[in-house]
């Protein structure tokens, strides 16, 4: 069966710091979608990486007494390690310091230049080194005490005057507005789309896209001008093309996967992705990505993460405290579609225990334990199904995946998990209602049918939760002796139901209960 190509990316992480909860959320969110599409008959390419150039990196490296490359190498390694810690299934990890990316970024520059959209001029204006972004006078806030100018995000803006190459962004104001109108799904969710359209309607100004080497040398050289390096955002955004073979537009990978289905980003960088990126691509006569999907931020106990407050959470610490699949599940279940979310220890413990330990974990443990003890350590045969049996099985075979696909197509992962756990709840209600422990003496043949039904429900649940809790789902499927080639979504069907007589090993619990005290420690 032919598989549909599907290309998804995270934003590349800036190496000025090390990974924290926000990075973990974005990469897990993207990984869940990539895994979901692989299991649903798609040929997936998943790219993540690090953004390593720019003034902020150069200045921080200098403060630390190392070269920018040494600084970037050290911090990039922590992001690579994060992909391993969080069990991320990315196909490539791109670093913008890699030689093939330099070639791609310079090729993009030359396309813009060939289209007549780059010119040499002088930049005068406000610039935030921390955000690597320009701001107009009316976007800034003046601090009364110091007269310092700060951005809406609270970072310092400084006045800059220098020779610079410019991209004719103003030329694309009406072109972009028409593009948004013709492509209503390009910016998601709709709140971000509305913000971008409102901003563009005010009129766009030409964009400075280079830095003179007298001020900054840490960057990709501008083609045919050794005195300038490229603006970090033109460099960084091009990574999405580099990762699939650009500038070789004839390569099989490029032809198969571009345009990207999703760029998954934080809401704070929507402007760069939803304005600059499509403008660059239109100028380069390259097809635009299908969707820019901007997620919200995560507060910790109701407060923004801050080193001064001491509430910055690391991926390593999260996994050590809660467990890998447990933290993946919590973040996907608790953070609403495109909105800001909150992380709290008690909140995490309660959700993990209620849904994983008491919900799915308990369902699997008590079902498989009864089969192991009462059915000769084998999946039992079954008699005729009752209406209750058929209702639960039909729900699992027909409605569950259909409903999950609908919400996943809108990137509503939390809603997908609600749908799945609705079935978990139905299955737990079924086992309580049927009481196979009582049937053991009263009607052992009926007990076997009930346990058979539950074993196949657990099989289907384990298949569909693989994108979110891959290790735990694998463990459940291993316990059911489901082969590796019978674990994709096409197998959620009566055609692939459990085979009576299949030997099983002594069941092991998959989701241990956690306590608030353990988490606090």
Secondary structure, 3 states (H helix, E strand, C coil): CCCEEEEEEECCEECCCCCCHHHHHHHHHHHHHHHHHHHCCEEEEEEEEEECCCHHHHHHHHHCCCCHHHHHHHHHHHHHHHHHHCCCCCCEEEECCCHHHHHHHHHHHHHHHHCCCEEEEEEEEEEECCCCEEECHHHCEECCCCCCEECCCCCECEEEEEEEEEECHHHHHHHHHHHHHHCCCCEECHHHHHHHHHHHHCCCCCEECEEECCCCCCCCEECCEEEEEECHHHHHHCHHHHCCCCCCCCCHHHHHHCCCCEEEEEHHHHHHHHHHHHHHHHHCCCCCCCCEEEECCEEECCECCCCCCCCCCCHHHHHHHHCHHHHHHHHHHHCCCCCCEEECHHHHHHHHHHHHHHHHHHHHHHHHHHHHHHCCCECCCCCCCCHHHHHHHHHHHHHHHHHHHHHHCCCCHHHHHHHHHHHHHHHHHHHHHHCHHHHHHHCHHHHHHHHHHHHHHHHHHHHHCCCCCHHHHHHHHHHCCCCHHHCCHHHCCHHHCCCCCCECCCCCCCCCCCCHHHHHC
